[in-house]
Amino acid sequence: MAKIDEAKIQHLLNRGVENIFPTREFLEEKLRSGKKLTIYMGIDPTGDIHIGHSIPLRKLKEFQDLGHKVIVLIGDFTAQIGDPTDKTATRVKLTRKQVLENAKDYKKLIGRILDFKKTNIRFLHNEKWTNKLKPVDMLELMSHFTVSRLLERDMFQERIKQGKEIYLHEFVYPVFQAYDSVTMDVDGEIGGNDQMFNMLAGRTLMKKMLNKEKFVITTKLLEDPTGKKMGKTEGNIIALSDSPEEMFGKVMSWTDGMILPGLELLTDIPDGGIKMFADAMKKGENPRNIKFKLAHEVVEAFYDHNKAEKAGEVFNKQFQEHEKPQDMEEKKISDKNINIVDLVFKLELATSKSEARRLVEQGAVRIDDLRIEDSKEVLGIHDGMIVQVGKRKFVKIKV
């Protein structure tokens, strides 16, 4: 029997959840029945496993903690096709060798989230059964889907408008993913909200082939300020393989608008605690302080408390605004007066004069803590003058 813990069930159904199919009530009834369910999450090894994957993995952990059976499906077959979700151009097909190389550390990294000491977890690979399909089997699978339904995908509609091609292998990607659900005969599936179309294809196929209702949970996406999800293609990921210091620094680079979603999706801080932080920011609390807490929580979740503490100390030493390094580089300047752009270039704080000019005009250059934004400014040079570019580049001038 699975555990029936009302507080944990409500947390599972609500925290970070975008949608539940067929209904929230359907899943809630199953969770209260005490019957052990089998739930899976699929990951295509097309690159680094990253913090976006951790959101549905954390939800999968909640099922595991309640005593349900969980499966992590490594999509070593589907990764070779490439999921077309959100792609306005065809993905480059990967070789099996590339896929296996990408996946080599997945299990170890996922072990930072799921509990490998428990027996209710399995890792499976969809190449095992998909490569056994014969042409007649594939025809049977295809017969359960219509072209009009598969064409409903937003990115396919966008490609059609732009006159771009849709290749058959990516067109049938959801069919192969749906076959995973049938083969494993699961009760449910978890994934990010961007995977909703693919997961619902699995619901369709299970109904038609097994006469079974599969529930689907879609989790909220962690998005950057432009509305793009944090992911491989967008180039804004925090990889689970990042060092604690890298992870901490990347979280601190997020905009203030990402603090509350990050607390909800990536930490175990109770809802009441998140509300407290939200109220504090409304009352004027410096968002940096709360972001620092978020960064600490994220690193602690994937490493441990001591590593999170150390990463915070390193960040404060290296990246805190206006904090000057003790071992500041010194350079000799013989000019008594010099243009600000020429000075930045001469001190090798920019690779070209055009870059130096851009840095000045963007407000990234300070002279003795005074921001200089006029690229025509001519400075009088004195011994000990400190030139700062950005938050980390400092040079002390000797005359």
Summary of the structure (lengths in Angstrom):
residues: 399
radius of gyration: 26.0
end to end distance: 78.6
largest distance: 84.8
contacts: 1227
relative contact order: 0.10
helix: 47%
strand: 15%
